[in-house]
Amino acid sequence: MQMVLHIPDNLAERFLQVVPSPQQNDFLAKALEDALSLAEDPIYIAALAVEQDEALNAEMKEWHDACIGDGIREHVDMSGDVDATR
């Protein structure tokens, strides 16, 4: 199937400079397949929904503020030992 697409000039120029002519169709087909696979991924869709959930984000901010300001400072030295006294 042939399609006519309009893309920004700078993107088109980069594409033409980087991808050799014989590989351009395969390159675009793979890029579309990868992008569509991600857009259809249930985990990705769920993550987008979580990011847009205002009530959940407000609750997470409360937890973040409560935990970050708890007064406990943890120090990890180069050996990996944890020292919470500093």
N, C-alpha and C positions, 0 to 999 in steps of 0.2 A: 504494500500500500504506500502511496506517496502522500506526503503532507507538506503544507506550506506553513512554516513557523516564523514568527517575528521575534528576534532576540536582540538585546542591546548590541550596538556596533562594537564596543570594546570586547565583549564576550565573543562575538563572531570572529573578530580579528585574532584573538588569542587562540580560538579553536582552529582556525585555518592555519595559523603558524605552527601549532604544536602537533596536530594530528595529521599524518600524511593522508592525502586524498583517497587512496584505496581503502583506508581503514576508517574513514569518517562515518559511514553508515553503521558499521558494527559498533563503533565507539558510542554513537548516540543511542543505539538500541540497548546496549549494556547499561548506559547511564540511566535511561528511562526505566529499565527493568529494576535496577538497584533502588532507584527512588520510589518506584511504585511498591516494591516489596517492603520497604521501610514504612511507607504510608499505610500499608495494609496490615502491618505487624500488630497483633493485639496488645503486646506489652508497650509498644510505642504509643498506640492510641490511648491506652490507660494512663501512661505517663503524661501525655498532653492534657488529659482530663483532670488529672491531679494538679497540674500546674495552674489550671484555670479555675479550680475550686476555691472560691474566696473564703468560705467558712473554714475549710481545712487549712488554708494558708494562714488565716488569722490565728487558729489554734496552734499551728506549728510555730508561729512567731512568739506566742505566749510561752511555749515550752522552751524555745531557743533563749528568750530573754531570761527565763527563770534559771535555766541550767548554766548559761554563760556567766551569769553574775553570782554563782553559788559560793564564791570565795575560795574554792579549791584550785590551786595552781599546780599543775603537774610538770615536772622537769624530767626529761629523758636525756641521759648522757650518751656519749658516743658508743658505749658498750651495749646500749639497749636497756640498761637497768632503769626502772622508773623510781623516781624519788619525789613523793608528794609533799615533802617538808619544805621545799624551797618556794 
